[in-house]
Amino acid sequence: VGTGIGGGLVIDGHPLHGTSHPEMGHTIVMPHPDDPYAGHCPYHGACLEGMASGPAIEDRFGRVATALNHAESEEALRLVAFYLGQGLRNIVYMVAPDRIVIGGGVSHLPGFHSAVSTELAEQLAGYPGLSEHESGDFVVAPKLGDLSGLAGGLILAEHAGNR
């Protein structure tokens, strides 16, 4: 979650893809009742990327997330968690993942992973009732931090070269 929102699905250590890469960030989300923002995405407006990415935060507040004051940061986090909760709920219902890993610049907002975990549990509303969804180990930060994207790209390149 940064300048855009991308996503991938890994099953038994192998990335899953079809005719192209997944576009999880372009799933449509319902607007928050207190959010008049129409969305940053030029294709869909109010898709997950259009509502919760770094550029969406910058559009709303007039500066990047790292430059927000405390109150603005809390408001940005509340909105981002609300939208990510919807997107992740859809992913949970579609693919039943064991874990969700979220990194990127927006994930550096203070309290990000906790807020997203709480919002996801609220939006799941007890269904399907798996305790894993409410644990602190379900929505997590990448273990390699900001190096995860680069490391992942290198691993994918290596796998492509070994085919």
DSSP file (Angstrom, degrees, kcal/mol; ACC not computed):
  #  RESIDUE AA STRUCTURE BP1 BP2  ACC     N-H-->O    O-->H-N    N-H-->O    O-->H-N    TCO  KAPPA ALPHA  PHI   PSI    X-CA   Y-CA   Z-CA
    1    1 A V              0   0    0      0, 0.0   105,-2.0     0, 0.0   106,-0.8   0.000 360.0 360.0 360.0 104.6    0.0    0.0    0.0
    2    2 A G        -     0   0    0      2,-3.0    52,-4.1   103,-0.2   102,-0.0  -0.263 360.0  -5.0-152.9-119.3    1.9    3.0   -1.3
    3    3 A T  S    S-     0   0    0     50,-0.2     2,-0.3    51,-0.2    50,-0.1   0.724 140.4  -2.4 -65.3 -19.0    1.7    5.0   -4.6
    4    4 A G  S    S-     0   0    0     48,-0.1    -2,-3.0    50,-0.1     2,-0.4  -0.803  80.7-107.6-146.6-171.5   -0.8    2.3   -5.6
    5    5 A I        +     0   0    0     -2,-0.3    20,-0.5    -4,-0.2     2,-0.3  -0.958  39.0 171.0-131.8 116.1   -2.2   -0.9   -4.1
    6    6 A G        -     0   0    0     -2,-0.4     2,-0.3    18,-0.1    17,-0.1  -0.734   7.4-171.8-115.3 167.2   -1.0   -4.2   -5.5
    7    7 A G        -     0   0    0     15,-0.5     2,-0.3    -2,-0.3    17,-0.3  -0.993   7.2-171.4-157.1 155.9   -1.6   -7.7   -4.4
    8    8 A G        -     0   0    0     -2,-0.3     2,-0.5    13,-0.1     9,-0.1  -0.964  17.5-135.4-145.6 161.1   -0.5  -11.2   -5.0
    9    9 A L  E     -A   16   0A   0      7,-0.5     7,-3.2    -2,-0.3     2,-0.5  -0.985  15.6-166.7-123.5 125.8   -1.5  -14.6   -3.9
   10   10 A V  E     -A   15   0A   0     -2,-0.5     2,-0.5     5,-0.2     3,-0.1  -0.960   4.1-174.4-115.9 125.0    1.1  -17.2   -3.0
   11   11 A I  E >  S-A   14   0A   0      3,-2.7     3,-1.7    -2,-0.5    -2,-0.0  -0.979  74.3 -16.0-122.0 122.6    0.0  -20.9   -2.6
   12   12 A D  T 3  S-     0   0    0     -2,-0.5    -1,-0.2     1,-0.3    -2,-0.0   0.862 130.3 -51.7  51.4  40.1    2.5  -23.4   -1.3
   13   13 A G  T 3  S+     0   0    0      1,-0.2    -1,-0.3    -3,-0.1    -3,-0.0   0.501 118.4 106.6  81.8   4.4    5.3  -20.9   -2.0
   14   14 A H  E <  S-A   11   0A   0     -3,-1.7    -3,-2.7     0, 0.0    -1,-0.2  -0.961  70.8-120.9-120.7 131.1    4.3  -20.2   -5.6
   15   15 A P  E     -A   10   0A   0      0, 0.0     2,-0.4     0, 0.0    -5,-0.2  -0.440  26.1-137.0 -67.9 140.3    2.7  -17.0   -6.9
   16   16 A L  E     +A    9   0A   0     -7,-3.2    -7,-0.5    -2,-0.1     2,-0.3  -0.824  34.3 155.3 -98.3 133.7   -0.7  -17.6   -8.5
   17   17 A H        -     0   0    0     -2,-0.4     4,-0.2     4,-0.1     2,-0.0  -0.988  22.7-165.1-152.1 158.8   -1.5  -15.7  -11.7
   18   18 A G  S    S-     0   0    0      2,-1.4    -1,-0.0    -2,-0.3     3,-0.0   0.219  73.9 -27.9-111.7-125.0   -3.7  -16.1  -14.7
   19   19 A T  S    S-     0   0    0      2,-0.1     2,-0.3    -2,-0.0    -2,-0.0   0.689 132.7  -3.2 -70.5 -17.3   -3.5  -14.2  -18.0
   20   20 A S  S    S-     0   0    0      0, 0.0    -2,-1.4     0, 0.0     3,-0.1  -0.853  98.6 -62.0-153.9-174.1   -1.9  -11.3  -16.1
   21   21 A H        -     0   0    0     -2,-0.3    -4,-0.1    -4,-0.2   -13,-0.1  -0.491  63.9 -92.3 -78.2 154.0   -1.0  -10.3  -12.6
   22   22 A P        -     0   0    0      0, 0.0   -15,-0.5     0, 0.0     3,-0.2  -0.321  26.7-154.9 -64.1 148.5   -3.8   -9.9  -10.0
   23   23 A E    >   +     0   0    0      1,-0.1     3,-1.9   -17,-0.1   -15,-0.1  -0.482  33.3 152.6-120.2  58.1   -5.3   -6.4   -9.7
   24   24 A M  G >   +     0   0    0      1,-0.3     3,-1.3   -17,-0.3    24,-0.2   0.785  67.0  65.4 -60.3 -28.3   -6.5   -6.6   -6.1
   25   25 A G  G 3  S+     0   0    0    -20,-0.5    24,-3.2     1,-0.3    25,-0.4   0.618  93.5  61.3 -71.0 -11.8   -6.2   -2.9   -5.7
   26   26 A H  G <  S+     0   0    0     -3,-1.9    -1,-0.3    22,-0.2     2,-0.2   0.201  71.2 122.1-103.7  17.1   -8.9   -2.2   -8.2
   27   27 A T  S <  S-     0   0    0     -3,-1.3    21,-2.5     1,-0.1     2,-0.2  -0.569  70.7-108.6 -72.9 144.6  -11.7   -4.0   -6.4
   28   28 A I  B     -B   47   0B   0     19,-0.2     2,-0.3    -2,-0.2    19,-0.2  -0.536  35.9-166.8 -79.9 137.3  -14.5   -1.6   -5.7
   29   29 A V        -     0   0    0     17,-1.9    54,-0.1    -2,-0.2    55,-0.0  -0.889  24.1-112.0-121.7 154.2  -15.2   -0.4   -2.2
   30   30 A M        -     0   0    0     -2,-0.3    56,-0.1     1,-0.1     2,-0.0  -0.648  41.6-107.3 -82.0 139.2  -18.1    1.4   -0.6
   31   31 A P        -     0   0    0      0, 0.0    -1,-0.1     0, 0.0     7,-0.0  -0.350  31.0-109.1 -66.9 146.1  -17.4    5.0    0.5
   32   32 A H    >   -     0   0    0      1,-0.1     3,-2.2     3,-0.0    47,-0.0  -0.534  28.8-120.9 -68.0 139.8  -17.1    5.8    4.1
   33   33 A P  T 3  S+     0   0    0      0, 0.0    -1,-0.1     0, 0.0     0, 0.0   0.769 113.1  45.4 -57.2 -26.0  -20.2    7.8    5.2
   34   34 A D  T 3  S+     0   0    0      1,-0.1    -2,-0.0     2,-0.0     0, 0.0   0.291  95.2  90.1 -99.0   9.8  -17.9   10.7    6.3
   35   35 A D    <   +     0   0    0     -3,-2.2    -1,-0.1     1,-0.1    -3,-0.0  -0.880  43.3 176.3-114.8 104.4  -15.7   10.6    3.3
   36   36 A P        +     0   0    0      0, 0.0    -1,-0.1     0, 0.0     2,-0.1   0.528  43.2 123.8 -80.3  -4.4  -16.8   12.9    0.4
   37   37 A Y        -     0   0    0      1,-0.1     3,-0.1    14,-0.1    -2,-0.1  -0.337  52.2-154.5 -63.9 132.3  -13.6   12.0   -1.6
   38   38 A A        -     0   0    0      1,-0.2    -1,-0.1    -2,-0.1     2,-0.1   0.646  48.3 -98.8 -84.4 -16.3  -14.5   10.5   -5.1
   39   39 A G        -     0   0    0      7,-0.1     7,-0.2     1,-0.1    12,-0.2  -0.076  12.4-114.4 111.3 149.5  -11.2    8.6   -5.4
   40   40 A H  S    S+     0   0    0     10,-2.3    10,-0.1     5,-0.4     6,-0.1   0.680  77.2 106.9 -90.8 -22.0   -7.8    8.9   -7.1
   41   41 A C  B  >  -C   45   0C   0      4,-1.0     4,-1.6     6,-0.2     9,-0.0  -0.414  58.2-152.7 -67.3 125.3   -8.1    6.1   -9.6
   42   42 A P  T  4 S+     0   0    0      0, 0.0    -1,-0.2     0, 0.0    -2,-0.0   0.667  94.4  43.7 -71.4 -13.8   -8.6    7.4  -13.2
   43   43 A Y  T  4 S+     0   0    0      2,-0.1    -2,-0.1     0, 0.0   -17,-0.0   0.846 134.3   5.8 -95.8 -41.6  -10.3    4.1  -14.1
   44   44 A H  T  4 S-     0   0    0      1,-0.2     2,-1.6   -17,-0.0    -4,-0.0   0.528  72.5-156.7-124.4 -10.9  -12.7    3.4  -11.2
   45   45 A G  B  < S+C   41   0C   0     -4,-1.6     2,-1.3     1,-0.2    -4,-1.0  -0.509  85.9  42.8  67.1 -93.2  -12.5    6.4   -8.8
   46   46 A A  S    S+     0   0    0     -2,-1.6   -17,-1.9    -7,-0.2    -1,-0.2  -0.274  82.8 125.0 -88.2  50.6  -13.6    4.6   -5.6
   47   47 A C  B  > S-B   28   0B   0     -2,-1.3     4,-1.5   -19,-0.2   -19,-0.2  -0.519  80.3 -93.2 -92.9 174.4  -11.7    1.4   -5.9
   48   48 A L  H  > S+     0   0    0    -21,-2.5     4,-2.2     1,-0.2     3,-0.5   0.918 128.4  44.1 -55.0 -47.9   -9.4    0.2   -3.1
   49   49 A E  H  > S+     0   0    0    -24,-3.2     4,-1.3     1,-0.2     7,-0.3   0.888 111.7  54.2 -64.1 -39.5   -6.3    1.9   -4.7
   50   50 A G  H  4 S+     0   0    0    -25,-0.4   -10,-2.3     1,-0.2    -1,-0.2   0.735 119.1  32.8 -67.1 -22.5   -8.3    5.1   -5.5
   51   51 A M  H  < S+     0   0    0     -4,-1.5    -2,-0.2    -3,-0.5    -1,-0.2   0.694 127.9  29.4-107.7 -23.6   -9.4    5.4   -1.8
   52   52 A A  H  < S+     0   0    0     -4,-2.2    -3,-0.2    -5,-0.2    -2,-0.1   0.393  88.9 105.4-124.5   3.5   -6.6    4.1    0.3
   53   53 A S  S  X S-     0   0    0     -4,-1.3     4,-1.9    -5,-0.2     3,-0.2  -0.268  83.4-100.0 -80.3 170.7   -3.3    4.7   -1.6
   54   54 A G  H  > S+     0   0    0    -52,-4.1     4,-2.6   -50,-0.2   -51,-0.2   0.917 123.1  52.6 -55.7 -47.5   -0.7    7.3   -0.8
   55   55 A P  H  > S+     0   0    0      0, 0.0     4,-2.5     0, 0.0    -1,-0.2   0.846 106.5  54.4 -60.8 -31.8   -1.9    9.6   -3.6
   56   56 A A  H  > S+     0   0    0     -7,-0.3     4,-2.0     2,-0.2    -2,-0.2   0.901 109.6  47.3 -67.0 -39.2   -5.5    9.4   -2.2
   57   57 A I  H  X S+     0   0    0     -4,-1.9     4,-2.5     2,-0.2     6,-0.3   0.934 112.3  49.6 -64.5 -45.2   -4.2   10.5    1.2
   58   58 A E  H  X S+     0   0    0     -4,-2.6     4,-2.3     1,-0.2    -2,-0.2   0.895 109.3  52.0 -62.1 -40.8   -2.2   13.3   -0.4
   59   59 A D  H  < S+     0   0    0     -4,-2.5    -1,-0.2     1,-0.2    -2,-0.2   0.921 113.8  44.0 -60.0 -44.2   -5.3   14.5   -2.3
   60   60 A R  H  < S+     0   0    0     -4,-2.0    -2,-0.2     1,-0.2    -1,-0.2   0.901 127.4  26.3 -68.7 -41.6   -7.4   14.6    0.8
   61   61 A F  H  < S-     0   0    0     -4,-2.5    -2,-0.2     2,-0.3    -1,-0.2   0.520  99.1-120.3-107.3  -7.4   -4.9   16.3    3.1
   62   62 A G  S  < S+     0   0    0     -4,-2.3     2,-0.3    -5,-0.3    -4,-0.2   0.547  86.4  56.4  80.8   5.9   -2.8   18.3    0.7
   63   63 A R  S    S-     0   0    0     -6,-0.3    -2,-0.3    -5,-0.2    -1,-0.1  -0.980  93.4 -78.7-160.2 164.6    0.5   16.5    1.7
   64   64 A V    >   -     0   0    0     -2,-0.3     3,-1.8     1,-0.1     4,-0.3  -0.198  46.4-106.5 -67.7 159.3    2.0   13.0    1.9
   65   65 A A  G >  S+     0   0    0      1,-0.3     3,-1.4     2,-0.2    -1,-0.1   0.832 117.8  58.9 -56.7 -37.3    1.2   10.7    4.8
   66   66 A T  G 3  S+     0   0    0      1,-0.3    -1,-0.3    43,-0.1    -2,-0.1   0.680 104.8  51.9 -69.2 -15.7    4.6   11.2    6.4
   67   67 A A  G <  S+     0   0    0     -3,-1.8    -1,-0.3     2,-0.0    -2,-0.2   0.362  84.2 115.2-100.4   3.9    4.0   15.0    6.6
   68   68 A L    <   -     0   0    0     -3,-1.4     2,-0.0    -4,-0.3    -4,-0.0  -0.446  65.5-122.7 -75.3 146.5    0.6   14.7    8.4
   69   69 A N     >  -     0   0    0     -2,-0.1     4,-2.9     1,-0.1     5,-0.2  -0.255  39.7 -90.0 -75.8 176.6    0.1   16.1   11.9
   70   70 A H  H  > S+     0   0    0      1,-0.2     4,-2.3     2,-0.2     5,-0.2   0.915 126.1  45.5 -58.3 -48.8   -1.1   13.7   14.6
   71   71 A A  H  > S+     0   0    0      1,-0.2     4,-2.1     2,-0.2    -1,-0.2   0.909 115.4  47.3 -63.9 -42.5   -4.9   14.4   14.1
   72   72 A E  H  > S+     0   0    0      2,-0.2     4,-3.0     1,-0.2    -1,-0.2   0.899 110.3  52.9 -65.4 -40.3   -4.6   14.2   10.3
   73   73 A S  H  X S+     0   0    0     -4,-2.9     4,-2.5     1,-0.2    -2,-0.2   0.903 109.3  49.1 -62.0 -41.5   -2.6   10.9   10.6
   74   74 A E  H  X S+     0   0    0     -4,-2.3     4,-2.2    -5,-0.2    -1,-0.2   0.905 112.9  47.2 -64.4 -41.3   -5.3    9.4   12.8
   75   75 A E  H  X S+     0   0    0     -4,-2.1     4,-2.1     2,-0.2    -2,-0.2   0.914 112.3  49.6 -66.7 -42.8   -8.0   10.5   10.3
   76   76 A A  H  X S+     0   0    0     -4,-3.0     4,-2.9     1,-0.2     5,-0.2   0.921 111.7  49.3 -60.8 -43.9   -6.0    9.1    7.4
   77   77 A L  H  X S+     0   0    0     -4,-2.5     4,-2.9    -5,-0.2     5,-0.3   0.898 108.0  53.7 -63.2 -41.0   -5.5    5.8    9.2
   78   78 A R  H  X S+     0   0    0     -4,-2.2     4,-1.8     2,-0.2    -1,-0.2   0.921 114.3  41.3 -59.8 -44.5   -9.2    5.6   10.1
   79   79 A L  H  X S+     0   0    0     -4,-2.1     4,-2.4     2,-0.2     5,-0.2   0.929 115.3  49.3 -70.0 -45.8  -10.1    5.9    6.4
   80   80 A V  H  X S+     0   0    0     -4,-2.9     4,-3.1     1,-0.2     5,-0.3   0.923 111.9  49.2 -60.5 -44.5   -7.4    3.7    5.1
   81   81 A A  H  X S+     0   0    0     -4,-2.9     4,-2.6    -5,-0.2    -1,-0.2   0.900 109.3  53.3 -62.2 -40.3   -8.3    1.0    7.6
   82   82 A F  H  X S+     0   0    0     -4,-1.8     4,-1.4    -5,-0.3    -2,-0.2   0.938 114.7  40.0 -59.6 -47.8  -11.9    1.2    6.6
   83   83 A Y  H  X S+     0   0    0     -4,-2.4     4,-2.3     2,-0.2    -2,-0.2   0.915 116.3  48.8 -71.3 -42.6  -11.2    0.8    2.9
   84   84 A L  H  X S+     0   0    0     -4,-3.1     4,-3.2    -5,-0.2     5,-0.3   0.876 105.9  59.5 -64.6 -35.3   -8.5   -1.9    3.4
   85   85 A G  H  X S+     0   0    0     -4,-2.6     4,-2.1    -5,-0.3    -1,-0.2   0.909 107.6  46.1 -57.0 -42.0  -10.9   -3.8    5.7
   86   86 A Q  H  X S+     0   0    0     -4,-1.4     4,-2.1     2,-0.2    -2,-0.2   0.947 114.4  46.4 -65.2 -48.4  -13.4   -4.0    2.8
   87   87 A G  H  X S+     0   0    0     -4,-2.3     4,-1.8     1,-0.2    -2,-0.2   0.914 115.1  46.0 -61.9 -43.1  -10.8   -5.1    0.3
   88   88 A L  H  X S+     0   0    0     -4,-3.2     4,-3.0     2,-0.2    -1,-0.2   0.862 107.8  57.4 -69.0 -35.5   -9.3   -7.7    2.7
   89   89 A R  H  X S+     0   0    0     -4,-2.1     4,-2.4    -5,-0.3    -1,-0.2   0.929 107.2  49.0 -58.6 -44.3  -12.7   -9.0    3.6
   90   90 A N  H  X S+     0   0    0     -4,-2.1     4,-2.0     1,-0.2    -2,-0.2   0.908 111.9  48.3 -62.2 -41.2  -13.4   -9.7    0.0
   91   91 A I  H  X>S+     0   0    0     -4,-1.8     4,-3.1     2,-0.2     5,-0.6   0.915 109.9  52.2 -65.8 -42.3  -10.0  -11.5   -0.3
   92   92 A V  H  X5S+     0   0    0     -4,-3.0     4,-1.6     1,-0.2    -2,-0.2   0.924 112.8  45.2 -58.6 -44.5  -10.7  -13.5    2.8
   93   93 A Y  H  <5S+     0   0    0     -4,-2.4    -1,-0.2    -5,-0.2    -2,-0.2   0.823 118.3  43.1 -70.9 -30.4  -14.1  -14.6    1.4
   94   94 A M  H  <5S+     0   0    0     -4,-2.0    -2,-0.2    -5,-0.2    -1,-0.2   0.900 134.1   9.6 -82.5 -41.2  -12.7  -15.4   -2.1
   95   95 A V  H  <5S-     0   0    0     -4,-3.1    -3,-0.2    -5,-0.2    -2,-0.2   0.500  81.4-137.1-123.6  -4.4   -9.4  -17.2   -1.3
   96   96 A A     << -     0   0    0     -4,-1.6    -4,-0.2    -5,-0.6    -3,-0.1   0.927  31.7-157.6  47.7  61.3   -9.4  -17.9    2.5
   97   97 A P        -     0   0    0      0, 0.0     3,-0.1     0, 0.0    -1,-0.1  -0.270  22.6-139.2 -70.4 155.5   -5.7  -17.0    3.1
   98   98 A D  S    S+     0   0    0      1,-0.3     2,-0.3    35,-0.0    -2,-0.0   0.777  86.8   0.1 -77.1 -29.6   -3.6  -18.2    6.0
   99   99 A R        -     0   0    0      2,-0.0     2,-0.5    40,-0.0    -1,-0.3  -0.987  60.6-141.8-158.4 151.7   -2.1  -14.7    6.4
  100  100 A I  E     -d  139   0D   0     38,-3.8    40,-2.9    -2,-0.3     2,-0.5  -0.991  16.4-162.5-122.1 124.4   -2.2  -11.3    4.9
  101  101 A V  E     -d  140   0D   0     -2,-0.5     2,-0.5    38,-0.2    40,-0.2  -0.925   8.9-175.7-109.9 124.9    1.1   -9.4    4.6
  102  102 A I        +     0   0    0     38,-2.9     2,-0.2    -2,-0.5    11,-0.1  -0.979  13.4 150.2-127.4 124.4    0.9   -5.6    4.0
  103  103 A G        +     0   0    0     -2,-0.5     3,-0.2    38,-0.2     4,-0.1  -0.570  16.8  99.6-128.7-164.2    3.8   -3.3    3.4
  104  104 A G  S >  S-     0   0    0     -2,-0.2     3,-0.8     1,-0.2     4,-0.2  -0.253  83.3 -62.0 102.5 168.4    4.5   -0.1    1.5
  105  105 A G  G >  S+     0   0    0      1,-0.3     3,-1.7     2,-0.2  -103,-0.2   0.844 128.7  55.0 -58.8 -40.4    4.7    3.5    2.5
  106  106 A V  G >  S+     0   0    0   -105,-2.0     3,-1.9     1,-0.3    -1,-0.3   0.815  95.8  68.4 -65.6 -28.4    1.2    3.9    3.8
  107  107 A S  G <  S+     0   0    0     -3,-0.8     6,-0.3  -106,-0.8    -1,-0.3   0.567  84.5  73.3 -69.0  -5.7    1.7    1.0    6.2
  108  108 A H  G <   +     0   0    0     -3,-1.7    -1,-0.3    -4,-0.2    -2,-0.2   0.492  66.1 117.3 -85.0  -3.7    4.2    3.2    8.1
  109  109 A L  S X  S-     0   0    0     -3,-1.9     3,-2.1     1,-0.1     4,-0.2  -0.442  85.1 -93.9 -58.9 135.5    1.3    5.2    9.6
  110  110 A P  T 3  S+     0   0    0      0, 0.0    -1,-0.1     0, 0.0    -2,-0.1  -0.306 109.7   9.4 -56.8 128.3    1.4    4.7   13.3
  111  111 A G  T 3> S+     0   0    0     -4,-0.1     4,-2.7    -3,-0.1     5,-0.2   0.566  86.8 141.0  81.7  10.1   -0.8    1.8   14.4
  112  112 A F  H <>  +     0   0    0     -3,-2.1     4,-2.7    -5,-0.2     5,-0.2   0.924  68.2  41.5 -53.5 -58.9   -1.5    0.8   10.8
  113  113 A H  H  > S+     0   0    0     -6,-0.3     4,-2.3     1,-0.2    -1,-0.2   0.872 116.7  49.0 -64.7 -37.4   -1.5   -3.0   11.1
  114  114 A S  H  > S+     0   0    0      2,-0.2     4,-2.5     1,-0.2    -1,-0.2   0.926 112.7  47.8 -64.7 -45.1   -3.5   -3.0   14.3
  115  115 A A  H  X S+     0   0    0     -4,-2.7     4,-2.5     2,-0.2    -2,-0.2   0.905 113.5  47.1 -63.9 -42.0   -6.1   -0.6   12.9
  116  116 A V  H  X S+     0   0    0     -4,-2.7     4,-2.8    -5,-0.2    -1,-0.2   0.913 112.3  50.2 -66.8 -41.9   -6.4   -2.7    9.7
  117  117 A S  H  X S+     0   0    0     -4,-2.3     4,-2.4    -5,-0.2    -2,-0.2   0.923 112.6  46.9 -60.5 -44.8   -6.7   -6.0   11.7
  118  118 A T  H  X S+     0   0    0     -4,-2.5     4,-2.1     2,-0.2    -2,-0.2   0.919 113.8  47.3 -63.7 -44.7   -9.4   -4.5   13.9
  119  119 A E  H  X S+     0   0    0     -4,-2.5     4,-2.7     2,-0.2    -2,-0.2   0.901 110.9  51.8 -65.5 -40.8  -11.3   -3.1   11.0
  120  120 A L  H  X S+     0   0    0     -4,-2.8     4,-2.3     2,-0.2     5,-0.2   0.940 109.9  49.0 -61.1 -46.5  -11.1   -6.4    9.1
  121  121 A A  H  X>S+     0   0    0     -4,-2.4     4,-1.0     1,-0.2     5,-0.7   0.902 112.4  49.3 -59.8 -40.4  -12.4   -8.3   12.1
  122  122 A E  H  <5S+     0   0    0     -4,-2.1     3,-0.4     1,-0.2    -1,-0.2   0.917 112.4  46.9 -64.6 -42.8  -15.3   -5.8   12.4
  123  123 A Q  H  <5S+     0   0    0     -4,-2.7    -2,-0.2     1,-0.2    -1,-0.2   0.790 105.7  57.7 -73.8 -26.4  -16.1   -6.1    8.7
  124  124 A L  H ><5S-     0   0    0     -4,-2.3     3,-2.3    -5,-0.2    -1,-0.2   0.772  92.0-158.5 -70.0 -24.3  -16.0   -9.9    8.8
  125  125 A A  T 3<5 -     0   0    0     -4,-1.0    -3,-0.1    -3,-0.4    -2,-0.1   0.801  65.4 -51.4  53.7  36.2  -18.7   -9.5   11.5
  126  126 A G  T 3 <S+     0   0    0     -5,-0.7    -1,-0.3     1,-0.2    -4,-0.1   0.422 100.1 149.2  86.0  -3.4  -18.0  -12.9   13.0
  127  127 A Y  S <  S+     0   0    0     -3,-2.3    -1,-0.2     1,-0.3     0, 0.0  -0.956  70.1  11.0-113.7 128.7  -18.3  -14.8    9.7
  128  128 A P  S    S-     0   0    0      0, 0.0    -1,-0.3     0, 0.0    -3,-0.1  -0.960  96.7-139.0 -86.9  10.1  -16.8  -17.3    9.0
  129  129 A G        +     0   0    0      1,-0.2     2,-0.5    -5,-0.1    -2,-0.1   0.789  41.5 156.4  81.9  27.5  -15.9  -17.3   12.7
  130  130 A L    >   -     0   0    0      1,-0.1     3,-1.3     2,-0.0     4,-0.4  -0.765  41.1-145.4 -91.0 128.9  -12.3  -18.3   12.4
  131  131 A S  G >  S+     0   0    0     -2,-0.5     3,-1.5     1,-0.3     4,-0.3   0.783  95.1  71.7 -63.0 -26.2  -10.1  -17.2   15.4
  132  132 A E  G >  S+     0   0    0      1,-0.3     3,-1.1     2,-0.2    -1,-0.3   0.829  89.9  60.6 -57.5 -33.2   -7.2  -16.7   13.0
  133  133 A H  G <  S+     0   0    0     -3,-1.3    -1,-0.3     1,-0.3    -2,-0.2   0.685 107.3  44.2 -71.2 -17.6   -8.9  -13.6   11.6
  134  134 A E  G <  S+     0   0    0     -3,-1.5    -1,-0.3    -4,-0.4    -2,-0.2   0.336  93.8 100.5-108.4   5.7   -8.9  -11.9   15.0
  135  135 A S  S X  S-     0   0    0     -3,-1.1     3,-1.1    -4,-0.3     4,-0.5  -0.494  81.0-119.3 -88.0 161.9   -5.3  -12.8   16.0
  136  136 A G  T 3  S+     0   0    0      1,-0.2    -1,-0.1    -2,-0.2    -4,-0.1   0.458 109.4  65.2 -76.0   0.1   -2.4  -10.5   15.7
  137  137 A D  T 3  S+     0   0    0     -5,-0.2    -1,-0.2     1,-0.1     3,-0.2   0.274  85.4  70.7-105.3  10.1   -0.7  -12.9   13.3
  138  138 A F  S <  S+     0   0    0     -3,-1.1   -38,-3.8     1,-0.3     2,-0.7   0.910 101.8  35.0 -94.2 -50.0   -3.2  -12.7   10.5
  139  139 A V  E    S+d  100   0D   0     -4,-0.5    -1,-0.3   -40,-0.2     2,-0.3  -0.928  87.3 162.5-105.1 112.4   -2.6   -9.2    9.1
  140  140 A V  E     -d  101   0D   0    -40,-2.9   -38,-2.9    -2,-0.7    -3,-0.1  -0.829  41.1-106.7-131.9 163.6    1.2   -8.6    9.4
  141  141 A A        -     0   0    0     -2,-0.3   -38,-0.2   -40,-0.2     2,-0.1  -0.569  51.9 -92.0 -81.6 152.8    4.0   -6.4    8.2
  142  142 A P    >   -     0   0    0      0, 0.0     3,-1.7     0, 0.0    -1,-0.1  -0.449  28.7-132.3 -66.1 138.6    6.5   -8.0    5.8
  143  143 A K  T 3  S+     0   0    0      1,-0.3     3,-0.1    -2,-0.1    -2,-0.0   0.784 107.4  50.5 -64.5 -26.7    9.5   -9.5    7.6
  144  144 A L  T >  S-     0   0    0      1,-0.3     3,-1.9     2,-0.0    -1,-0.3   0.359  96.2-155.9 -92.1   6.3   11.9   -7.8    5.3
  145  145 A G  G X   -     0   0    0     -3,-1.7     3,-1.7     1,-0.3    -1,-0.3  -0.279  68.9  -5.1  58.7-135.3   10.3   -4.4    5.7
  146  146 A D  G 3  S+     0   0    0      1,-0.3     4,-0.4     2,-0.1     3,-0.3   0.556 130.3  66.3 -71.6  -7.2   10.8   -2.0    2.9
  147  147 A L  G <> S+     0   0    0     -3,-1.9     4,-2.8     1,-0.2    -1,-0.3   0.505  75.8  91.0 -87.6  -4.6   13.2   -4.5    1.2
  148  148 A S  H <> S+     0   0    0     -3,-1.7     4,-3.0     1,-0.2     5,-0.2   0.888  82.9  50.4 -61.3 -42.9   10.4   -6.9    0.5
  149  149 A G  H  > S+     0   0    0     -3,-0.3     4,-2.3    -4,-0.3    -1,-0.2   0.931 114.3  44.1 -62.4 -45.8    9.4   -5.6   -2.9
  150  150 A L  H  > S+     0   0    0     -4,-0.4     4,-2.1     2,-0.2    -2,-0.2   0.932 115.6  47.3 -64.2 -46.6   12.9   -5.7   -4.2
  151  151 A A  H  X S+     0   0    0     -4,-2.8     4,-2.3     1,-0.2    -2,-0.2   0.912 112.3  50.6 -62.6 -42.4   13.6   -9.2   -2.7
  152  152 A G  H  X S+     0   0    0     -4,-3.0     4,-2.5    -5,-0.2    -1,-0.2   0.903 108.9  51.4 -62.2 -41.4   10.3  -10.5   -4.1
  153  153 A G  H  X S+     0   0    0     -4,-2.3     4,-2.2    -5,-0.2    -1,-0.2   0.896 110.1  49.4 -62.1 -40.3   11.2   -9.2   -7.5
  154  154 A L  H  X S+     0   0    0     -4,-2.1     4,-2.2     2,-0.2    -1,-0.2   0.893 110.9  49.6 -66.0 -39.9   14.5  -10.9   -7.4
  155  155 A I  H  X S+     0   0    0     -4,-2.3     4,-2.4     2,-0.2    -2,-0.2   0.915 111.1  49.2 -65.6 -42.3   13.0  -14.2   -6.4
  156  156 A L  H  X S+     0   0    0     -4,-2.5     4,-2.5     1,-0.2    -2,-0.2   0.902 110.7  50.9 -63.5 -40.0   10.4  -14.0   -9.2
  157  157 A A  H  X S+     0   0    0     -4,-2.2     4,-2.0     2,-0.2    -1,-0.2   0.900 110.1  49.7 -63.4 -39.9   13.2  -13.2  -11.7
  158  158 A E  H  X S+     0   0    0     -4,-2.2     4,-1.0     2,-0.2    -2,-0.2   0.922 111.0  48.7 -65.4 -42.9   15.1  -16.2  -10.4
  159  159 A H  H >< S+     0   0    0     -4,-2.4     3,-0.6     1,-0.2    -2,-0.2   0.905 110.3  51.7 -62.4 -41.4   12.1  -18.5  -10.7
  160  160 A A  H >< S+     0   0    0     -4,-2.5     3,-1.1     1,-0.2    -1,-0.2   0.874 108.4  51.9 -63.3 -37.0   11.4  -17.2  -14.3
  161  161 A G  H 3< S+     0   0    0     -4,-2.0    -1,-0.2     1,-0.2    -2,-0.2   0.694 105.5  56.2 -72.3 -18.7   15.0  -18.0  -15.2
  162  162 A N  T <<        0   0    0     -4,-1.0    -1,-0.2    -3,-0.6    -2,-0.2   0.310 360.0 360.0 -95.3   8.3   14.7  -21.5  -13.9
  163  163 A R    <         0   0    0     -3,-1.1    -1,-0.2    -4,-0.2    -2,-0.1   0.480 360.0 360.0 -85.4 360.0   11.7  -22.5  -16.1
